[in-house]
Amino acid sequence: MRRCGDVGFVLGSATVATAGLAWLYQQPTMLCALLMILTGAVLWRWHGQRDLAGLVVGAVYGNLTELLSDLAGLWIHRTQQILSVTPSYIFLCYPLLGLAFPRLVDALAGRERPTAEGSGTTLAHACGLGVALVSLPCLGTGQTTVQWLFCATCLAIILGRFHSRHDLFCSLMGVAMSLGWELPCTMAGTWFFPQSQLFGRLPMWLPFAYAGFFVLLGRMASGIAMHWEYVRPVAHAPEESAV
């Protein structure tokens, strides 16, 4: 029952956020308020160390991905407030995503992601692959076939390195959820893609990019959470008094 509740809570939050993006994008202040309320609700439900790590990954990696993609023109927002390319509200979406998505994957996988999946060189490799996944499509702007090759190759490399049960769920749910909010938002006019092949609205490379992005998001969050656990000060027992 708890698993169903977790799935329902995340999907319900995603539905509300998507509806807000589709209907309120011309009212960025109201949309920011809605996304902040949703983030607070998710934090009230989940606020452990791993959840906060996901929030940080979304705020840093997710928002950097968004800003670089906007500057490169991979997609174009109707509302352009920051650097004349990016709306303010979009920077609240990725922290919410990083916070809620790992919990959805845990529920679908039937258990929490093992702590060991954040160990060793996981964080370093995930960050390096994340740089490639973001930068290569930006370098191929306007060349959809090249971008598709970049994203498909990156996804293959990412899944070659990270391919646990949770990683595969991240990849599949990343594609499903991305289509679930990209299509309504492009139909509503919140943003659009200069080159569109899928459903007449989305580029072919987008599902591959999203699949890789969500795998890396989960691994980065696990790596950061494990690092925090490792560096956390250890409480020492009080010294015995000298006799």
C-alpha positions as CSV (number, residue, x, y, z in Angstrom):
1,M,0.0,0.0,0.0
2,R,2.8,2.4,0.8
3,R,4.4,1.8,-2.6
4,C,1.1,2.6,-4.3
5,G,0.8,5.7,-2.1
6,D,4.3,6.8,-3.1
7,V,3.6,6.3,-6.8
8,G,0.3,8.2,-6.5
9,F,1.9,11.0,-4.6
10,V,4.7,11.6,-7.1
11,L,2.5,11.2,-10.2
12,G,-0.1,13.5,-8.7
13,S,2.5,16.1,-7.9
14,A,3.9,15.8,-11.5
15,T,0.4,16.2,-12.9
16,V,-0.2,19.4,-10.9
17,A,3.2,20.8,-11.9
18,T,2.6,20.0,-15.6
19,A,-0.8,21.6,-15.5
20,G,0.7,24.6,-13.9
21,L,3.4,24.8,-16.6
22,A,0.8,24.5,-19.3
23,W,-1.8,27.0,-17.9
24,L,0.2,29.5,-15.9
25,Y,3.4,30.0,-17.9
26,Q,2.3,33.6,-18.7
27,Q,1.9,34.3,-15.0
28,P,5.4,33.3,-13.7
29,T,4.9,34.6,-10.2
30,M,1.8,32.4,-9.7
31,L,3.6,29.4,-11.2
32,C,6.6,29.9,-9.0
33,A,4.3,30.0,-6.0
34,L,2.7,26.7,-7.1
35,L,6.0,25.0,-7.6
36,M,7.3,26.1,-4.2
37,I,4.1,24.7,-2.6
38,L,4.6,21.4,-4.3
39,T,8.3,21.3,-3.3
40,G,7.3,22.0,0.3
41,A,4.7,19.2,0.2
42,V,7.2,16.7,-1.1
43,L,9.8,17.8,1.5
44,W,7.2,17.3,4.2
45,R,6.8,13.7,3.1
46,W,10.4,12.9,2.3
47,H,13.3,14.8,3.9
48,G,16.0,12.2,4.5
49,Q,19.6,12.6,3.6
50,R,19.1,10.9,0.2
51,D,16.1,13.1,-0.6
52,L,18.1,16.3,0.1
53,A,20.9,15.0,-2.1
54,G,18.4,14.6,-4.9
55,L,17.2,18.2,-4.3
56,V,20.8,19.4,-4.6
57,V,21.4,17.4,-7.8
58,G,18.2,18.8,-9.4
59,A,19.1,22.4,-8.3
60,V,22.7,22.2,-9.7
61,Y,22.9,19.6,-12.5
62,G,19.3,20.0,-13.6
63,N,19.3,23.8,-13.7
64,L,22.7,23.9,-15.4
65,T,21.3,21.6,-18.1
66,E,18.3,23.8,-18.5
67,L,20.3,27.0,-18.8
68,L,22.9,25.7,-21.2
69,S,20.2,24.1,-23.4
70,D,18.2,27.4,-23.4
71,L,21.3,29.4,-24.4
72,A,22.1,26.9,-27.1
73,G,18.6,27.1,-28.5
74,L,17.7,23.4,-28.0
75,W,14.3,24.5,-27.0
76,I,12.8,28.0,-26.7
77,H,10.5,29.3,-23.9
78,R,7.7,31.7,-24.6
79,T,8.4,33.4,-21.3
80,Q,12.0,34.7,-21.2
81,Q,13.1,36.5,-18.1
82,I,16.7,35.4,-17.2
83,L,19.4,36.1,-19.8
84,S,16.6,36.7,-22.2
85,V,16.1,32.9,-22.7
86,T,14.9,31.4,-19.5
87,P,11.8,31.9,-17.3
88,S,12.3,32.1,-13.5
89,Y,9.8,29.3,-12.7
90,I,11.8,26.6,-14.6
91,F,14.6,26.7,-12.0
92,L,12.1,25.4,-9.4
93,C,11.1,22.4,-11.5
94,Y,14.5,20.5,-11.3
95,P,14.9,20.6,-7.6
96,L,11.3,19.2,-7.3
97,L,12.2,16.6,-9.8
98,G,15.4,15.5,-8.1
99,L,13.5,15.3,-4.8
100,A,10.5,13.2,-6.0
101,F,11.7,11.1,-8.9
102,P,14.1,8.8,-6.9
103,R,11.2,7.9,-4.6
104,L,9.0,7.0,-7.6
105,V,11.7,4.7,-8.9
106,D,12.1,3.1,-5.4
107,A,8.4,2.3,-5.3
108,L,8.4,0.9,-8.8
109,A,11.5,-1.2,-8.2
110,G,10.0,-2.5,-4.9
111,R,12.9,-1.4,-2.7
112,E,15.2,1.5,-2.0
113,R,18.2,1.9,-4.1
114,P,21.1,0.0,-2.4
115,T,23.5,2.4,-0.7
116,A,26.4,0.7,-2.5
117,E,25.2,2.1,-5.8
118,G,26.6,5.5,-4.7
119,S,30.0,4.2,-3.7
120,G,33.5,4.4,-5.2
121,T,33.8,6.4,-8.4
122,T,30.1,6.5,-9.0
123,L,29.7,10.3,-8.5
124,A,32.8,11.2,-10.6
125,H,31.7,9.0,-13.5
126,A,28.1,10.3,-13.3
127,C,29.3,13.9,-13.4
128,G,31.6,13.2,-16.3
129,L,28.9,11.5,-18.3
130,G,26.5,14.3,-17.3
131,V,28.9,16.9,-18.9
132,A,29.0,14.9,-22.1
133,L,25.2,14.4,-22.2
134,V,24.6,18.1,-21.9
135,S,27.4,19.6,-24.0
136,L,27.3,17.3,-27.1
137,P,23.7,18.1,-28.1
138,C,24.4,21.8,-27.6
139,L,27.4,21.5,-29.9
140,G,25.2,19.9,-32.6
141,T,22.4,22.5,-32.4
142,G,20.3,22.5,-35.6
143,Q,21.6,19.1,-36.7
144,T,19.0,16.7,-35.5
145,T,20.7,13.6,-36.8
146,V,24.0,14.5,-35.2
147,Q,22.2,15.3,-31.9
148,W,20.4,12.0,-32.0
149,L,23.7,10.1,-32.5
150,F,25.2,12.0,-29.6
151,C,22.3,11.3,-27.3
152,A,22.0,7.6,-28.3
153,T,25.7,7.0,-27.9
154,C,25.7,8.8,-24.5
155,L,22.8,6.7,-23.3
156,A,24.5,3.5,-24.4
157,I,27.6,4.5,-22.5
158,I,25.6,5.5,-19.4
159,L,23.7,2.2,-19.4
160,G,27.0,0.3,-20.0
161,R,28.4,1.9,-16.8
162,F,25.2,2.0,-14.7
163,H,22.7,-0.8,-15.3
164,S,21.2,-1.9,-12.0
165,R,17.4,-2.5,-11.6
166,H,17.0,1.1,-10.4
167,D,19.0,2.5,-13.4
168,L,16.8,0.7,-15.9
169,F,13.6,2.0,-14.1
170,C,15.1,5.5,-14.2
171,S,15.7,5.2,-17.9
172,L,12.3,3.9,-18.7
173,M,10.4,6.2,-16.4
174,G,12.5,9.1,-17.6
175,V,11.2,8.6,-21.1
176,A,7.6,8.1,-20.0
177,M,7.5,11.1,-17.7
178,S,9.3,13.4,-20.1
179,L,6.8,12.7,-22.8
180,G,4.1,13.2,-20.2
181,W,5.1,16.8,-19.6
182,E,6.8,17.7,-22.8
183,L,3.7,17.1,-25.0
184,P,1.2,19.0,-22.9
185,C,3.6,21.9,-22.5
186,T,4.5,22.2,-26.2
187,M,0.8,21.9,-27.1
188,A,0.0,24.7,-24.7
189,G,2.8,26.8,-26.0
190,T,4.9,27.0,-22.8
191,W,8.0,26.2,-24.9
192,F,8.7,24.7,-28.4
193,F,11.5,22.9,-30.2
194,P,12.9,24.3,-33.4
195,Q,13.2,20.8,-35.0
196,S,10.3,18.4,-34.3
197,Q,9.8,14.9,-35.6
198,L,8.0,13.0,-32.8
199,F,4.2,13.8,-32.8
200,G,5.1,16.9,-34.8
201,R,6.4,18.6,-31.6
202,L,9.5,16.9,-30.2
203,P,12.9,16.1,-31.6
204,M,14.0,12.5,-32.1
205,W,17.0,12.9,-29.7
206,L,14.9,14.0,-26.7
207,P,13.8,10.6,-25.3
208,F,17.4,9.4,-25.4
209,A,18.6,12.5,-23.6
210,Y,15.9,12.2,-20.9
211,A,16.6,8.5,-20.4
212,G,20.3,9.2,-19.8
213,F,19.5,12.3,-17.7
214,F,17.4,10.4,-15.2
215,V,19.9,7.6,-14.8
216,L,22.6,10.1,-14.0
217,L,20.3,12.1,-11.7
218,G,19.7,8.9,-9.6
219,R,23.3,8.0,-9.5
220,M,24.5,11.5,-8.6
221,A,22.0,11.7,-5.7
222,S,23.2,8.3,-4.4
223,G,26.9,9.4,-4.7
224,I,26.3,12.7,-2.9
225,A,24.3,11.0,-0.1
226,M,27.0,8.4,0.4
227,H,29.7,11.1,0.5
228,W,27.7,13.0,3.1
229,E,27.4,9.8,5.1
230,Y,31.2,9.2,4.8
231,V,32.2,12.7,5.9
232,R,29.6,13.1,8.7
233,P,31.4,13.6,12.0
234,V,31.4,10.5,14.2
235,A,30.4,11.1,17.8
236,H,33.1,9.9,20.1
237,A,32.5,8.5,23.6
238,P,33.6,10.8,26.4
239,E,37.1,10.2,27.6
240,E,37.3,8.3,30.9
241,S,38.5,10.4,33.7
242,A,42.0,9.6,35.0
243,V,42.0,7.5,38.1
